Amino acid sequence: MGLLPRNARRCLLHRPPGESGRRDPRHGSGPGAYFTGHPENQDAEIHVTDQVHPSTDHLPASWEVYDEWYDYSKSPRGEVHVLATLDEDSYDGAAMENGRKDHPISWAQVYQGGRVWYTGRGHTHESFDEDAFIDHVLGGILWAGGFEEGDATGTVWNSYTKSQITSDIYEGMKVDTTPDGRVFFTDRISGSEDGNTGQAPVRVYDPESDEVSTALSLDVYAGQEDGLQGITFHPDFEDNGWVFIYYSPAEVEGDQPYNLLSRFTVDGDTIDPDSEAEIIRVHTQRETCCHVGGDIAFGPDGEELYLSTGDDTNPFESSGYTPIDERDGRESFDAQRTSANTNDLRGSILRIVPEDDGGYSIPDGNLFTGDEYADARDNGEVREEIYLMGCRNPFTIEVDEETGLLYYADYGPDAGSWNAERGPPGIVEFNVVSEPGFQGWPYFTGPNIPYQDYDFETGESSGAFDPENPINDSPNNTGLEELPPAEEASIFYGYGGSMDNLYNEVPGYAQEYVPDDNPWPEIEGGGAPMAGPVFRSEDGFGDNALPQYYDGKWFIMEWNQGWVKCVSFDDDGNVMEIEPFLPTEDYIGPQDMTVGPDGELYVLEFGAGFSDPSDPGLYVIEQTGGGEEDPEPEPEPEPEPEPEPAPVSIPYGLDSGSENHGQTATIGGLEFDKLPNEGVTQTGSHTITSLLEADGEFSIEGTDNDLLYKTEHYGQGIGYDIEVPNGTYDVTLHFAELWWGVEGRGGTDTGEGSRLFDVSIQGETVLSDYDIYAEVGSLTATTETVEGIEVTDGVLSISSTTQADNTKFSGIEIHQTDGEDQAGLDPAQTIRMDGSTRGGWEVTSSQDIAGETSPTLTLREGEEYTVTWTNADGAPHDFVVQDSSGGEVAGTDYVSDEGVETTLTFTASEEMAQYICTVHPSAMVGDIEIV
């Protein structure tokens, strides 16, 4: 839970009678110990009633005072259960390092059969006149003394287990559980779609059989971000078996496409496709990306259903700022037609009452159901289904079953910095909502920071929007012009890995809306918020349920940064604390989360990468242990030190984004590497994208080796730390613009200025405001070479600062300066050959000898090499390495079948003189040189 304060002010340990313990300055001696006073304030006393033993004179005779102190700042994070933290903004003189982020002040621990309680409070006499503090001390004493029960493992991370249920997921979307414990989860698409349509499965995990099966497959449209989305069960599921699913049907009725919320009936572990009852259609467009929303939740009364919808607006031609393009023919680039349109269901959270025979009715209390909107309803200017409007992409929503409050996460745009003529850098939001309203998009974001009213025709702005009086005068608006005042976000943070861009260089017009300091230092940026459930502890939960400590806490996730945290609220509903949850575990794209009927936590992880993700999974998190250490544990042997990462071999090439396909790029004889490589550490949050799986045919101009440029890593502030031998290097950076200016992707009327970033090598800026499109246009290879880079610490560091959209790299190439690359073939690169009597040994790939026939192999003495050869003619061949006398040093067996591959691995040694096929020694022979 954080750095623990030195020398806890009050500590109490109790061991049950009859248990002995070694003398330990942390835990006292004998059956128990009660600490009072403080090394820096020996005069302090406990002023409480006689009921709680106000001084050591009132302690039971079996308890013993021990006056040594233990520095509990040495305790590992997650070893103790933190009971209270200190808000360092609430007092002057706060100086704890990272204290605004995490400052524990009271904690407890179960240790070797005993209980220990600590508090750092009580430094003033006035403290002991406060009822809350007396309750705090009393509760700690009663628990530690064994008079009261209570769990002390909520933040003891070794008391939890995270177990994978399945990785058979393509693009996992949402997860929910039935009352009997089965877990249903959706895939956006199966991965085998034909064009933009295909099958999307709903899968079910049965804990009793420990098996995963397919409950339903739906025909879906999966272009852009559409497909199979949300799933939830009716509150009376045990009686009616109803499940609700939101998806994009492949075939639609009429001319305008739509997404569909339907009800189905579950029969065992299957969902009956013939039971579908249509509830509501949300009309959309299928011409360009993005934002579907698509989550579903029932309110606590079991009647009202909430459905989130995205703004269905292309965000990629607005330079990362608000998409309010009002030009003719640009309707899909104007979010005013959806999110800010009182007469449109998109960019909203809807609230309806599904009817038993299909369809729905409107509950009271939605945004436009009041008397003040009677005329607007009669004139067809509002949609009564809307509970919240002004959302961008509220991708995950939850409703607290106890309070009925709506919780949701909303994605923001991608700008990397402020623009005084456009608006703020990208901001994302977590929101808690108790009543209907306008959430601000596309005019405001975060704490109601306004965007500028930018004219895409003239390129000029006419002033900032007013959050108190928002007006939608877009020609694409079909609803009311005057909108309700905008609501501020409950929690907001910046796009990318840092919040600095939000609080630095704020334009004058926006300064009144931006706080002086980050209100939530516990969140350090990210850009991909996901809303989990509000945990409510129940008496009927199983033994492995999360502890009561989490009751009332809201679980939130960050898809980019890979964390899960919990939010606590005060009695007025204000955010009180944001704390980590199980930070010892890895979360790879946490996508959705739900609480099972026994109180366990299910987490659906999308995996790494936006398309065809790697390492997806469905997991269950349970509290399976008490977090207590075994008595007198045997000392564990010191772990073997982790081996230092091996430097990459020079020359070195990295093909950024090539991890997800099986091809290998080669330029100038250099075979480019794929990650992972222990010698390469990615910095920042990288996302892989590729033209190889994109719709349409694309080629890269300006190169004969376009494979390297068809993949990329992109993200905010991304880079690489590459282990290399100390020396001086020339570094070539490879780029190609795959999005901006590309038809069907970023659009042909975009390009210059859409992507800007700086690149630094070894901390020195080498490219400033680099604009690939401005250099060469789109779908064109370009390189930038930086010479004479000196490395003295074994790491060549390449970093970036994103100015607009995202930084991207196609590849990186490293050579020693002045051509001083190490002599000999790189042993890390497999030497591939085709062997035939007519062609000899033809090298198919291996650096600068690719395409040569029976070339001299220059090998580095002592290095291990791999040769993979293919029988190219069906004649019998072997591959033998011989010494100068013709003796065999290493070799393969005979192979007589055409097309068969055979591999030989050997260590280069000075006696090696040639390689040969012993069956055809005159036609298939080449020299070996050892260096």
Residue pairs with C-beta under 8 A, 6 or more apart in sequence:
1 77
1 78
1 80
1 82
1 85
1 102
1 104
1 107
1 155
1 579
1 580
2 77
2 82
2 85
2 98
2 101
2 102
2 103
2 104
3 73
3 96
3 97
3 98
3 99
3 102
3 103
3 104
4 72
4 73
4 75
4 80
4 104
4 107
5 72
5 73
5 96
5 103
5 104
5 105
5 120
6 71
6 72
6 73
7 38
7 39
7 40
7 69
7 70
7 71
7 72
8 35
8 72
8 118
8 119
8 120
9 38
9 44
9 118
9 119
9 120
9 121
9 122
9 123
10 35
10 36
10 46
10 117
10 118
10 119
10 121
10 122
10 137
10 140
11 33
11 34
11 35
11 116
11 117
11 118
12 32
12 33
12 34
12 35
12 116
12 117
12 140
12 141
12 144
12 145
13 27
13 28
13 32
13 33
13 111
13 114
13 115
13 116
13 117
13 144
14 31
14 32
14 63
14 114
14 115
14 144
14 145
14 146
15 21
15 30
15 31
15 32
15 113
15 114
16 31
16 113
16 114
16 146
17 31
17 62
19 31
19 113
19 114
20 30
21 27
21 29
21 30
21 112
21 113
21 114
22 632
23 29
25 66
25 68
25 69
25 70
26 70
26 72
26 116
27 33
27 111
27 112
27 114
27 116
28 35
28 64
28 66
29 64
29 66
30 62
30 63
30 64
31 62
31 63
31 64
32 62
32 63
32 64
32 114
32 144
32 145
33 63
33 64
33 65
33 66
34 53
34 56
34 59
34 63
34 65
34 141
35 65
35 66
35 67
35 69
36 44
36 45
36 46
36 55
36 56
36 65
37 43
37 44
38 44
38 123
39 69
41 123
44 122
44 123
44 125
45 54
45 55
45 128
46 54
46 55
46 122
46 128
46 137
47 54
47 125
47 128
47 129
48 54
48 128
48 134
48 137
48 138
50 58
51 138
52 137
52 138
52 141
52 142
53 59
53 60
53 141
56 65
59 65
72 80
72 118
77 157
77 583
78 155
78 156
78 157
78 158
78 583
78 584
79 109
79 156
79 158
80 107
80 108
80 109
80 118
80 155
80 156
81 107
81 108
81 109
81 151
81 152
81 153
81 154
81 155
81 156
81 549
81 627
82 104
82 106
82 107
82 155
82 579
83 106
83 107
83 108
83 140
84 104
84 105
84 106
84 119
84 121
84 136
85 102
85 103
85 104
85 105
85 577
85 579
86 99
86 103
86 104
86 105
86 120
87 103
88 94
88 96
88 99
88 100
88 103
89 100
89 517
94 100
94 103
96 103
100 521
101 521
101 522
102 522
102 579
105 119
105 120
105 121
106 117
106 118
106 119
106 120
106 121
106 136
106 140
107 117
107 118
108 115
108 116
108 117
108 118
108 140
108 143
108 144
108 152
109 115
109 116
109 152
109 156
110 116
110 152
110 153
110 626
110 627
110 628
111 628
111 629
112 628
112 629
112 630
112 631
112 632
113 628
113 631
115 143
115 144
115 145
115 146
115 152
116 144
117 140
117 141
117 143
117 144
118 140
119 136
119 137
119 140
121 127
121 133
121 136
122 128
122 133
122 137
127 133
128 134
139 148
141 147
142 148
143 149
143 150
143 152
151 547
151 548
151 549
152 627
153 159
153 547
153 623
153 625
153 626
153 627
154 547
154 549
154 550
155 549
155 579
156 627
157 582
157 583
157 584
158 625
158 627
159 623
159 624
159 625
159 626
159 627
160 582
160 621
160 622
160 623
160 624
160 625
161 621
161 622
161 624
161 625
162 582
162 585
162 603
162 619
162 620
162 621
163 619
163 620
163 621
163 622
164 617
164 618
164 619
165 183
165 205
165 212
165 617
165 618
165 619
165 620
166 203
166 205
166 212
166 617
166 618
167 615
167 616
167 617
168 203
168 212
169 185
169 187
169 203
169 604
169 607
169 616
169 617
169 618
170 187
170 188
170 189
170 190
170 191
170 612
170 616
171 187
171 188
171 189
171 191
171 227
171 606
171 611
171 613
171 616
172 185
172 186
172 187
172 188
172 591
172 592
172 604
172 605
172 606
172 607
172 616
172 618
173 185
173 186
173 187
173 188
173 227
173 228
173 229
173 230
173 294
173 591
173 592
173 604
174 185
174 186
174 229
174 230
174 231
174 294
174 295
174 296
174 591
174 592
174 604
175 183
175 184
175 185
175 186
175 231
175 592
175 593
175 594
175 602
175 604
175 618
176 183
176 184
176 185
176 231
176 232
176 233
176 594
177 183
177 184
177 233
177 594
177 595
177 596
177 597
177 602
178 184
178 233
178 237
178 266
178 597
179 237
179 238
179 597
180 238
180 597
181 207
181 208
181 596
181 597
181 598
182 204
182 205
182 206
182 207
182 269
183 204
183 205
183 207
183 596
183 602
183 618
184 202
184 203
184 204
184 205
184 215
184 231
184 233
184 243
185 202
185 203
185 204
185 205
185 231
185 592
185 604
185 618
186 200
186 201
186 202
186 203
186 228
186 229
186 230
186 231
186 245
187 200
187 201
187 202
187 203
187 228
188 200
188 220
188 222
188 225
188 227
188 228
188 229
189 198
189 199
189 200
189 220
189 222
189 227
189 228
190 198
190 199
190 200
190 201
190 217
191 612
192 198
192 199
193 199
193 222
195 695
196 221
196 222
196 223
196 286
196 695
197 219
197 220
197 221
197 222
197 250
198 219
198 220
198 222
198 250
199 217
199 218
199 219
199 220
200 217
200 218
200 220
200 222
200 227
200 228
200 247
201 214
201 215
201 216
201 217
201 218
201 228
202 214
202 215
202 216
202 217
202 218
202 228
202 231
202 245
202 271
203 212
203 213
203 214
203 215
204 212
204 213
204 214
204 215
204 269
205 211
205 212
205 618
206 212
206 213
206 269
213 269
215 266
215 269
215 270
215 271
216 245
216 264
216 270
216 271
216 273
218 228
218 245
218 247
218 249
218 273
219 249
219 250
219 251
220 226
220 227
220 228
220 247
220 248
220 249
220 250
221 227
221 248
221 249
221 250
221 257
221 286
222 248
223 286
223 695
224 286
224 288
224 289
224 290
224 292
225 289
225 290
225 291
225 292
225 310
226 248
226 259
226 284
226 286
226 292
227 247
227 248
228 245
228 247
228 248
229 246
229 247
229 248
229 259
229 292
229 293
229 294
229 295
230 244
230 245
230 246
230 294
230 295
230 296
230 307
230 308
231 243
231 244
231 245
231 246
231 296
232 243
232 244
232 296
232 297
232 298
232 305
233 242
233 243
233 244
234 240
234 242
234 243
234 244
234 263
234 298
234 302
235 298
235 302
236 242
236 302
237 243
237 266
240 265
241 265
241 266
241 267
242 263
242 264
242 265
242 266
243 263
243 264
243 265
243 266
243 271
244 261
244 262
244 263
244 264
244 279
244 296
244 305
244 354
245 261
245 262
245 263
245 264
246 259
246 260
246 261
246 262
246 294
246 295
246 296
246 307
247 259
247 260
247 262
248 257
248 259
248 260
248 284
248 292
249 258
249 259
249 260
252 258
256 283
257 283
257 284
257 285
257 286
258 281
258 282
258 283
258 284
259 281
259 282
259 284
259 292
259 294
259 309
260 278
260 280
260 281
260 282
261 278
261 279
261 280
261 281
261 282
261 296
261 307
262 276
262 277
262 278
262 279
263 275
263 276
263 277
263 279
263 354
263 358
264 271
264 272
264 273
264 275
264 276
264 277
265 271
265 272
265 275
266 272
277 357
277 358
278 358
278 359
279 305
279 352
279 354
279 358
279 359
279 360
280 307
280 350
280 352
280 359
280 360
280 385
282 307
282 309
282 345
282 346
282 350
283 345
284 292
284 312
284 346
285 312
285 332
287 332
288 314
288 332
288 333
289 314
289 315
289 316
290 310
290 312
290 313
290 314
290 315
290 316
290 393
291 310
291 311
291 312
291 313
291 315
291 347
291 392
291 393
291 411
292 309
292 310
292 312
292 393
292 395
293 307
293 308
293 309
293 310
293 349
293 391
293 393
293 394
293 395
294 308
294 309
294 310
294 395
295 307
295 308
295 394
295 395
295 396
295 397
295 408
296 305
296 306
296 307
296 308
296 397
297 305
297 306
297 397
297 398
297 399
298 304
298 305
298 306
298 399
299 305
299 306
299 351
299 399
299 404
300 399
300 400
300 401
300 402
300 403
300 404
301 404
303 353
303 363
304 351
304 352
304 353
304 363
305 351
305 352
305 353
305 354
305 360
306 349
306 350
306 351
306 387
306 397
306 399
306 406
307 349
307 350
307 352
308 348
308 349
308 350
308 391
308 394
308 395
308 396
308 397
308 408
309 345
309 346
309 347
309 348
309 349
309 350
309 391
309 394
310 346
310 347
310 391
310 392
310 393
310 394
310 395
311 335
311 338
311 339
311 346
311 347
311 391
311 392
311 393
311 441
311 442
312 332
312 338
312 346
312 347
313 323
313 332
313 333
313 334
313 335
313 337
313 338
313 339
313 347
313 442
314 323
314 332
314 333
314 747
315 323
315 413
315 414
316 739
316 740
316 745
316 746
316 747
316 750
317 323
317 325
317 333
317 746
317 747
317 749
317 750
317 754
318 324
318 325
318 333
318 413
319 415
319 419
319 422
319 753
319 754
319 804
319 805
320 413
320 414
320 415
320 416
320 425
320 426
320 804
320 805
321 413
321 415
321 419
321 422
321 423
321 451
321 454
322 335
322 413
322 422
322 423
322 441
322 442
322 443
322 445
322 451
322 454
323 333
323 334
323 335
323 413
323 442
324 334
324 335
324 336
324 442
324 451
324 453
324 454
324 456
324 474
325 333
325 334
325 456
326 334
326 336
326 455
326 456
326 457
326 474
326 475
326 476
327 456
327 457
330 456
331 337
331 476
334 474
334 476
335 347
335 392
335 441
335 442
336 442
336 472
336 474
336 476
336 477
337 344
337 474
337 476
337 477
337 478
338 344
338 346
338 347
339 346
339 347
339 348
339 389
339 390
339 391
339 392
339 441
339 442
340 347
340 389
340 390
340 441
340 442
340 443
340 470
340 472
340 474
340 477
340 483
341 347
341 389
341 472
341 476
341 477
341 478
341 479
342 368
342 376
342 381
342 382
342 383
342 386
342 389
342 479
342 480
342 483
343 380
343 381
343 382
343 383
343 477
343 478
343 479
343 480
344 383
344 478
344 479
345 383
345 385
345 386
347 389
347 390
347 391
347 392
347 441
348 385
348 386
348 387
348 388
348 389
348 390
348 391
349 386
349 387
349 388
349 391
349 394
349 397
349 406
349 408
350 385
350 386
350 387
351 363
351 366
351 385
351 386
351 387
352 360
352 361
352 362
352 363
352 385
353 360
353 361
353 362
353 363
354 360
355 361
360 385
362 369
362 384
362 385
363 369
365 435
365 436
366 384
366 385
366 386
366 387
366 436
367 382
367 386
367 387
367 388
367 389
367 436
367 437
367 438
367 484
368 376
368 377
368 382
368 383
368 384
368 386
369 384
373 382
376 382
376 479
376 480
377 384
381 478
381 479
381 480
382 479
382 480
383 479
386 436
387 406
387 436
388 394
388 406
388 433
388 436
388 437
388 438
388 439
389 438
389 439
390 437
390 438
390 439
390 440
390 441
390 443
390 483
390 486
390 487
391 408
391 410
391 439
391 441
392 410
392 411
392 412
392 413
392 441
392 442
393 410
393 411
394 408
394 409
394 410
395 409
395 410
395 411
395 530
396 408
396 409
396 529
396 530
396 531
396 532
396 592
397 406
397 407
397 408
397 409
397 531
398 406
398 407
398 408
398 531
398 532
398 533
398 534
398 554
399 405
399 406
399 407
400 407
400 534
400 536
401 534
401 536
402 534
402 536
405 432
405 433
405 434
405 534
405 573
406 431
406 432
406 433
406 434
407 430
407 431
407 432
407 433
407 531
407 534
407 554
408 430
408 431
408 433
408 531
409 428
409 429
409 430
409 431
409 529
409 530
409 531
409 556
410 428
410 429
410 430
410 431
410 439
410 441
410 489
410 529
411 428
411 527
411 528
411 529
412 426
412 427
412 428
412 429
412 445
412 446
412 495
412 527
413 426
413 445
413 495
414 426
414 495
414 527
414 805
414 806
415 422
415 423
415 424
415 425
415 426
415 495
415 804
415 805
416 425
416 426
416 495
416 496
416 501
416 716
416 756
416 757
416 802
416 803
416 804
416 805
416 806
417 425
417 501
417 505
417 803
417 804
418 424
418 425
418 501
418 505
418 506
418 507
418 510
420 452
420 507
420 508
420 509
421 452
421 454
421 460
421 461
422 451
422 452
422 454
422 461
423 445
423 449
423 450
423 451
423 452
423 510
424 445
424 446
424 449
424 451
424 502
424 510
424 514
425 494
425 495
425 496
425 501
425 502
426 494
426 495
426 496
426 527
427 445
427 446
427 449
427 489
427 492
427 493
427 494
427 495
427 502
428 492
428 493
428 494
428 495
428 526
428 527
428 528
428 529
429 445
429 446
429 489
429 490
429 491
429 492
429 529
430 489
430 490
430 491
430 492
430 529
430 531
430 556
430 567
431 439
431 487
431 489
431 490
431 491
432 490
432 554
432 569
432 573
433 487
434 573
437 484
437 487
438 470
438 483
438 484
438 485
438 486
438 487
439 486
439 487
440 448
440 467
440 470
440 486
440 487
442 451
443 450
443 451
443 465
443 467
443 470
443 486
444 450
444 451
444 465
444 467
444 470
444 486
445 451
445 489
445 492
446 488
446 489
446 492
446 502
446 513
447 488
447 489
447 492
447 513
447 514
447 515
448 467
448 486
448 487
448 488
448 513
449 510
449 513
449 514
450 464
450 465
450 466
450 467
450 509
450 510
450 513
451 464
451 465
452 461
452 462
452 463
452 464
452 465
452 509
453 461
453 462
453 463
453 464
453 465
454 460
454 461
455 461
455 462
464 509
464 510
465 471
467 485
467 486
468 485
468 486
469 482
469 485
470 482
470 483
470 484
470 485
470 486
471 481
471 482
471 483
472 479
472 480
472 481
472 483
473 481
490 575
491 520
491 523
491 556
491 567
491 575
491 578
493 499
493 502
493 518
493 520
493 523
493 524
493 525
493 526
494 501
494 502
494 525
494 527
495 525
495 526
495 527
495 716
496 525
496 526
496 527
496 685
496 716
496 717
496 802
497 524
497 525
497 526
497 561
497 684
497 685
497 716
497 717
498 524
498 525
498 717
499 518
499 523
499 524
499 525
502 514
502 518
503 514
503 515
503 516
503 517
503 518
506 514
519 575
520 575
520 578
522 565
522 577
522 578
522 579
522 580
523 558
523 565
523 578
524 561
525 561
526 558
526 559
526 560
526 561
526 685
527 560
527 716
528 558
528 559
528 560
528 561
529 556
529 557
529 558
529 559
530 556
530 557
530 558
530 559
530 590
530 591
530 592
530 593
531 554
531 556
531 557
532 554
532 555
532 556
532 557
532 564
532 592
532 593
532 594
533 554
533 555
533 593
533 594
533 595
534 552
534 553
534 554
534 555
535 546
535 550
535 551
535 552
535 553
535 554
535 555
535 595
535 601
536 551
536 552
536 595
537 545
537 546
537 547
537 548
537 550
537 551
537 599
538 599
541 598
541 599
542 598
542 599
542 600
544 598
544 599
544 600
544 622
544 623
544 624
545 598
545 599
545 600
545 622
545 623
546 595
546 599
546 600
546 601
546 621
546 623
547 623
550 566
552 568
552 569
553 566
553 567
553 568
554 566
554 567
554 569
555 564
555 565
555 566
555 581
555 593
555 601
556 564
556 565
556 566
556 567
556 578
557 563
557 564
557 565
557 587
557 590
557 591
557 593
558 565
558 590
559 589
559 590
559 591
559 606
560 685
561 685
562 586
562 587
562 588
562 589
562 590
563 580
563 583
563 587
563 590
564 580
564 581
564 582
564 587
564 590
564 593
564 603
565 578
565 579
565 580
565 581
566 578
566 579
566 580
566 581
567 575
567 577
567 578
568 575
568 576
568 577
568 578
568 579
569 575
569 576
570 576
582 621
585 621
587 603
587 605
588 605
588 606
588 607
588 608
588 615
588 616
588 617
589 605
589 606
589 607
589 608
589 613
589 616
590 603
590 604
590 605
590 606
591 604
591 605
591 606
592 603
592 604
593 601
593 602
593 603
593 604
594 601
594 602
595 601
595 602
596 602
596 620
600 620
600 621
600 622
601 620
601 621
601 622
602 618
602 619
602 620
602 621
603 618
603 619
603 620
603 621
604 617
604 618
604 619
605 615
605 616
605 617
605 618
605 619
606 613
606 616
607 613
607 614
607 615
607 616
607 617
608 614
608 615
608 688
609 660
609 687
609 688
610 687
610 688
610 689
611 688
611 689
611 690
611 693
612 660
612 693
614 659
614 660
645 678
645 679
645 681
645 723
646 678
646 679
646 723
647 679
647 723
647 724
647 725
647 794
648 673
648 677
648 679
648 680
648 722
648 723
648 724
648 814
648 828
649 822
649 826
649 827
649 828
649 829
650 724
650 725
650 727
650 729
650 814
650 815
650 816
650 821
650 822
651 670
651 813
651 814
651 815
651 816
651 821
651 826
651 847
652 673
652 722
652 724
652 813
652 814
653 665
653 667
653 670
653 671
653 672
653 673
653 811
653 812
653 813
653 814
654 672
654 673
654 675
654 677
654 680
654 720
654 722
654 811
654 812
654 813
655 664
655 665
655 672
655 673
655 674
655 707
655 708
655 711
655 810
655 811
656 711
656 712
656 713
656 734
656 808
656 809
656 810
656 811
656 812
657 688
657 689
657 690
657 711
657 712
657 713
657 810
658 664
658 665
658 672
658 674
658 675
658 711
659 674
659 675
659 676
659 688
660 688
660 690
660 711
661 690
661 692
661 711
663 692
663 707
664 671
664 672
664 674
664 845
665 671
665 672
665 705
665 707
665 708
665 811
666 672
666 705
666 845
666 850
667 705
667 708
667 813
668 848
669 846
669 847
669 848
669 849
669 850
670 813
670 847
670 848
671 826
671 829
671 845
671 846
671 847
672 708
672 811
672 813
673 680
673 828
675 682
679 722
679 723
679 724
680 720
680 721
680 722
680 723
681 720
681 721
681 722
682 713
682 718
682 719
682 720
683 717
683 718
683 719
683 720
683 721
683 799
684 715
684 716
684 717
684 718
684 719
684 799
684 800
684 807
685 715
685 716
685 718
686 713
686 714
686 715
686 718
687 713
687 714
687 715
688 711
688 712
688 713
689 711
689 712
689 714
689 738
690 710
690 711
690 712
691 698
691 710
691 711
691 738
692 710
692 711
694 745
695 744
696 744
698 710
698 738
698 742
698 779
699 706
699 779
700 706
700 709
700 710
700 736
700 779
700 780
700 781
701 779
701 780
701 781
702 776
702 780
702 781
702 782
703 709
703 781
706 781
708 734
708 781
708 810
708 811
709 734
709 735
709 736
709 738
709 781
709 810
709 811
710 736
710 738
711 810
712 736
712 738
712 808
712 809
712 810
713 808
713 809
714 806
714 807
714 808
714 809
715 802
715 806
715 807
716 802
716 806
716 807
717 799
717 800
717 801
717 802
717 807
718 800
718 807
718 809
719 797
719 798
719 799
719 800
720 797
720 798
720 809
720 812
721 795
721 796
721 797
721 798
722 795
722 796
722 797
722 798
722 812
722 814
723 794
723 795
724 791
724 794
724 795
724 796
724 814
725 791
725 794
726 791
726 792
726 793
726 794
727 790
727 791
727 816
727 817
727 820
728 788
728 789
728 790
728 791
728 816
728 817
729 789
729 791
729 796
729 814
729 815
729 816
729 817
730 785
730 786
730 787
730 788
730 789
730 814
730 815
730 816
730 817
731 761
731 785
731 786
731 789
731 796
731 798
731 812
731 813
731 814
732 783
732 784
732 785
732 786
732 812
732 813
732 814
732 815
733 759
733 767
733 783
733 784
733 785
733 786
733 798
733 809
733 811
733 812
733 813
734 781
734 782
734 783
734 809
734 810
734 811
734 812
734 813
735 772
735 775
735 781
735 782
735 783
735 784
735 808
735 809
735 810
736 772
736 779
736 780
736 781
736 782
736 810
737 751
737 755
737 772
737 773
737 776
737 777
737 778
737 779
737 780
738 745
738 778
738 779
738 808
739 745
739 746
739 755
739 778
740 746
740 747
740 750
740 751
740 754
740 755
740 773
740 778
740 805
741 747
741 748
741 750
741 751
741 754
741 773
741 777
741 778
741 779
742 748
742 778
742 779
746 754
751 773
751 774
751 777
751 778
752 771
752 773
752 774
753 771
753 774
753 804
754 773
754 804
754 805
755 771
755 772
755 773
755 804
755 805
755 806
755 808
756 769
756 770
756 771
756 802
756 803
756 804
756 805
757 767
757 769
757 770
757 800
757 801
757 802
757 803
757 804
757 806
757 807
757 808
758 765
758 767
758 768
758 769
758 770
758 800
758 801
758 803
759 765
759 766
759 767
759 770
759 784
759 798
759 799
759 800
759 807
760 766
760 797
760 798
760 799
760 800
760 801
761 786
761 789
761 796
761 797
761 798
761 799
762 789
762 790
762 791
762 796
762 797
763 797
763 799
766 784
766 786
767 784
769 803
770 784
772 782
772 808
775 782
776 782
781 810
787 817
788 817
789 796
789 817
796 814
798 812
800 807
801 807
815 821
816 822
822 860
823 858
823 860
823 931
824 858
824 859
824 860
824 863
824 931
825 831
825 846
825 847
825 849
825 857
825 858
825 859
825 860
825 865
826 847
827 859
827 860
827 863
827 864
827 865
827 908
829 845
829 846
829 847
830 845
830 846
830 866
830 867
830 868
831 843
831 845
831 846
831 857
831 865
831 866
831 867
831 868
832 843
832 844
832 845
832 846
832 867
832 868
832 869
832 870
833 841
833 842
833 843
833 844
833 867
833 868
833 869
833 870
833 879
834 841
834 842
834 844
834 869
834 870
834 872
835 841
835 842
835 869
835 870
835 871
835 872
835 873
835 877
835 879
835 917
835 924
836 842
836 871
836 872
836 873
836 875
836 877
836 924
837 873
837 875
837 920
837 923
837 924
838 873
838 923
839 853
839 872
840 853
840 854
840 923
840 924
840 925
840 926
841 853
841 854
841 869
841 915
841 917
841 924
841 925
841 926
842 851
842 852
842 853
842 854
842 872
843 849
843 850
843 851
843 852
843 853
843 855
844 850
844 851
844 870
849 855
849 857
854 924
854 925
854 926
855 926
856 926
856 927
856 928
856 929
857 915
857 926
857 927
857 928
857 929
858 929
858 931
859 865
859 908
859 912
859 928
859 929
859 930
859 931
860 908
860 930
860 931
861 908
861 909
861 910
861 930
861 931
862 907
862 908
862 909
863 907
863 908
864 905
864 906
864 907
864 908
865 905
865 906
865 907
865 908
866 903
866 904
866 905
867 879
867 903
867 904
867 905
867 906
867 915
868 901
868 902
868 903
868 904
869 877
869 879
869 892
869 901
869 902
869 903
869 904
870 899
870 900
870 901
870 902
871 877
871 895
871 896
871 897
871 898
871 899
871 900
871 902
872 898
873 898
874 896
874 897
874 898
875 896
875 919
875 920
876 894
876 895
876 896
876 919
877 894
877 895
877 896
877 917
877 919
877 920
877 924
878 891
878 892
878 893
878 894
878 895
878 917
878 918
878 919
879 891
879 892
879 902
879 904
879 915
879 916
879 917
880 888
880 890
880 891
880 892
880 915
880 916
880 917
880 918
881 888
881 889
881 890
881 891
881 904
881 906
881 912
881 914
881 915
881 928
882 888
882 889
882 912
882 913
882 914
882 915
882 916
883 889
883 911
883 912
883 913
884 911
884 913
889 906
889 909
889 911
889 912
890 904
890 906
891 904
891 918
892 902
892 903
892 904
893 902
894 919
895 902
908 930
909 930
910 930
912 928
912 930
913 927
913 928
914 925
914 926
914 927
914 928
915 925
915 926
915 928
916 924
916 925
916 926
917 923
917 924
917 925
